[in-house]
Amino acid sequence: MAEAMDKRAPRAFQAGDTPYLAIEYSTKRPIDAAHLQSWRADGLQVLAVRTAAGKILTPSSMEDGLHAGDTAIIAGPEVNVRLRLMFGGSDAEP
C-alpha cells in the first residue's frame, strides 16, 4: 500500500505479453541525445521531463538530452528499465 502512495514508486503495466515499468528518473549528470537514443534502442521511452528550473518539456522538445537536475518519466520493458536505470544498472543514479 505504501508504494501506491509514493508518487516516485515504479508503476507496472502490461502491453500484450510484455511487462512494462514506468519510473521517475532524476539526473545528477547530463545525458546527451546519443545516449538517449541507446535507451530507445532498448525500448525505453522518455514520456515527459521537468527541468531543474521547473519547466515541463515533451520528448520532442529535448533536442540535446537531459541536463543535471532534470527529472524524467521513463517507461519501457520492465527488464530493460531495471537493467539500465535501477538497482546499480549501467545508468542508475547513485
TORMI-642903 format. One record per residue: residue in three letters; x, y, z of N, C-alpha, C, O in turn. Coordinates in steps of 0.1 Angstrom, whole numbers, plus 5000, padded with zeros to 4 digits. Example, Ala and Ser with C-alpha at 12.3 -4.5 7.8 and 13.67 -1.06 7.14 Angstrom:
BEGIN
ala513249435078512349555078513249675078514249675085;ser512849785071513749895071512950005079513450115080;
***
This chain:
BEGIN
met500849885000500050005000500950135000500550224993;ala502050125007502850245008503350284994503550404991;glu503750174986504250204973503150274964503550364956;ala501950244966500850314958500750464962500350544954;met501150494974501150634979502350714975502350834975;asp503450644971504650714968504650754953504650664944;lys504650884950504550924936505750884928505750884915;arg506850854934508150814927508250664926509150614919;ala507350584931507450444930507250394916506450454908;pro507950294912507750244898506350194896505750144905;arg505850214884504450174881504550064870505150094859;ala504049954873504049844864502749844856501649874860;phe502849804843501749784834502049674824503249644822;gln501149624817501349514807500949574793499949634792;ala501749534783501349564769501549434762502649384759;gly500349374758500449234753500949144763500549134774;asp502049064759502648974769503849034776504448964784;thr504149154773505349224778505049304791504249394790;pro505749274802505549364814506449494812507549484808;tyr505849604815506449734814506549794827505849764837;leu507449894828507649964841507850114837508650144828;ala507250204844507450344843508050394856507550364867;ile509050484855509750534867509950684866509950734855;glu510150744877510650884877512150874879512650814888;tyr512850934870514350924869514951064870514751154861;ser515651094881516251224883517751214880518451124884;thr518251304872519551304867520451394876520051494881;lys521651344879522651414886523751464876524651544880;arg523751414864524751444854524051454840522951404839;pro524551524831523951534818523951404811524851314812;ile522851384803522751264795522451314781521351364778;asp523351294771523251354758522251274749521851164753;ala521851344738520851284729521351144724520451064722;ala522551124721523051004716522850894726522450774723;his523050924739522850824750521350794751520950674753;leu520550894750519050874750518650784738517750694740;gln519350794727519050704716519350564719518650474715;ser520450534727520750404731519650344740519350224740;trp519050434748517850384756516750344747516050244749;arg516450434737515350394728515550264721514650194719;ala516850234718517150104712516749984721516549874716;asp516750014734516449914744514949924747514449854757;gly514150004740512750014743512350114753511150124757;leu513350194759513050294769512650424762513250474753;gln511550484767510950604761510850714772510350684783;val511350824769511150944778509750994775509451034763;leu508851004785507551044783507351194786506551264779;ala508051244796507951384799509151424808509851334814;val509551554808510651594816510251724823509651814818;arg510751734836510651854843512051904845512851834852;thr512452014840513852064841514052104856513152124864;ala515352124859515752174872515152304875514852334887;ala514852384865514152514867512652504868511952604870;gly512152384866510652364868509852364855508652344856;lys510452384844509752384831509452244827510352154828;ile508252224821507852094816508152084802507752174794;leu508851974798509151954783508551824778508451724786;thr508251824765507851704759509051634753510151704751;pro509051504750510251444745510751504732511951504729;ser509751554724510151614711510951744712511551794703;ser510851804724511551934726512951914733513552014737;met513351794735514651764741515751734731516251624731;glu516051834724517051814713518451774718519151704711;asp518851824730520151804734520251714746521251704753;gly519251634749519251544760518751594773518051694774;leu519151524784518751564798519951644804521051614801;his519651734813520651814820520651774834519651714839;ala521751794841521851764855520651834862520451954860;gly520051764871518851824878517551804872516551824878;asp517451754859516251724853515651594859516351514864;thr514251584858513551474862512751424851511951504845;ala512851294847512051244835511151134840511551054849;ile510051114833509250994834509650904822509550944811;ile510150784826510650694815509950564817509750514828;ala509550504805508850384805509450284795510050334785;gly509350164798509950064788509749924794509149904804;pro510149824786510049684791510749674805511849724807;glu510049614814510449604828511949564829512649624836;val512349454822513649404824514649514820515749524826;asn514449584809515349684804515449804814516549864816;val514249844819514249964829515149924841515950004845;arg514849804846515649754858517149744854517949784863;leu517449684843518949664840519649794837520849814841;arg518949894831519650014827519550124837520550194840;leu518450144844518150264852517950234867517950334875;met517850114871517650084885518649994891519349914884;phe518749994904519549884911520949864906521349754904;gly521649974905523049964900523249934886524349894881;gly522149954878522249934863523250034857523750124864;ser523550014844524550094838524250244838525250324838;asp523050284839522650434840521950464853521350574854;ala522050384863521450414876522150524882523350534883;glu521350614888521950734895522250684909521450614915;pro523450724915523750674928522850734939522950714951;
***
